[in-house]
Amino acid sequence: MQQTEDVVHGDAELHHAAELYWVQGMTMEAVADRFGVSRPTVSRMLQAARDRGIVRISLAPPPAAGHELSRRLRETFGITVHVAGTPRTATEPQRLESVARAAAALLGDWFGDGMTLAVAWGTTTSAVAEHLVPRPTRDAVVVQMNGAVSARSPGAAQSAALLGRMSTAFGASLLPFPTPAFFDREETRTLMWQESSVRRVLAVRNAADLAVFSVGAFRGPMISQVYSGGYLAEDAFRELAAHHVVGDVCTVFLREDGTYADIDLNRRASGPTPMELRRIPRRLCVVAGEHKVPGLLGALRAGVVTDLLIDERTAAAVVRQLDGR
């Protein structure tokens, strides 16, 4: 018996055990008898099936949880809304954890063979990457959407770790974008965009099937790395205030009404403009925290979101803002 239980079980055996237990409703004892192993071994097999992504377990929310909020946002902005329920006492990190876990599950369902996933680096997308369940794909690509290089910040290393986790989880090729988050001069960006290596990344980014990003905020309990990481000088913050900027998407700054084209800093940004981002068919925005509400409204009004993953309290805050309350 001990010899049998020491064997490393393959995916086919794990799938069979999971089917017997979860689909056919057999007890662990019955599954153990079928395989000729002990009950603890069956428990380990079922956990391995979950770890390898053979089994995915999800809980449907109660019928009323977030329903009215998602309906209101869906009807107002024409998007698909996924509301992650969290306890009223949940902290900001706990709410982020909840939406990140749900977003990782969505990406696991949506991303497949031959697809390209465009990723904007940041605290939220890093949290999403940590919850991805490994699920190998074929001929898939993960491409970095916006640059992260800065003389004063370790953002490049952070973005490389994030992209590495995502590409590894899907067994996909990784295409980094080793450019500054913001260029010192617009002319430098224009020249760099003419380089063949950069044009290749831009072409892959613009032809992506799926994008995942969040909304950056420069006020609140969890400030975006773009604002806290030394990417912007003091005069840049004054310029953002003068333009009534409320946040950014992929390092492109937005007002709450969704406008962005006349903001000078955007001509030095490395990320796609909302017009470019809208060419990607499916665009998942992941948001947690009321401090991101103005920026999220800007993103929604700019039309860059097709799918929104948001916690319940933040969704309620968006609706209150829409109602002027």
Buried (B, 14 or more C-beta within 10 A) or exposed (E): EEEEBEEEBEEEBBBBBBBBBEEEEBEBEBBBEEBEBBBEBBBBBBEBBBEBBBBEEEEEBEEEBBEEBBEBBEEBBEBBBBBBBBEEEBEBEEBBBBBBBBBBBBBBEBBBEEBBBBBBBBBBBBBBBBBBBEBEBEEBBBBBBBBBBBEEBEBBEBBBEBBBBBBBBBEBBBBBBBBBBBBEEBEEBEEBEEEEEBEEBBEBBBEBBBBBBBBBBBEBEBBBBBBBBBBBEEEBEEBBEEBEBBBBBBBBBBBBEBBBEEBEBBBBBBBBBBEBBBEBEBBBBBBBBBBBBBBBBBBBBBBBBBBBBBBBBBBBBBBEBBEEE
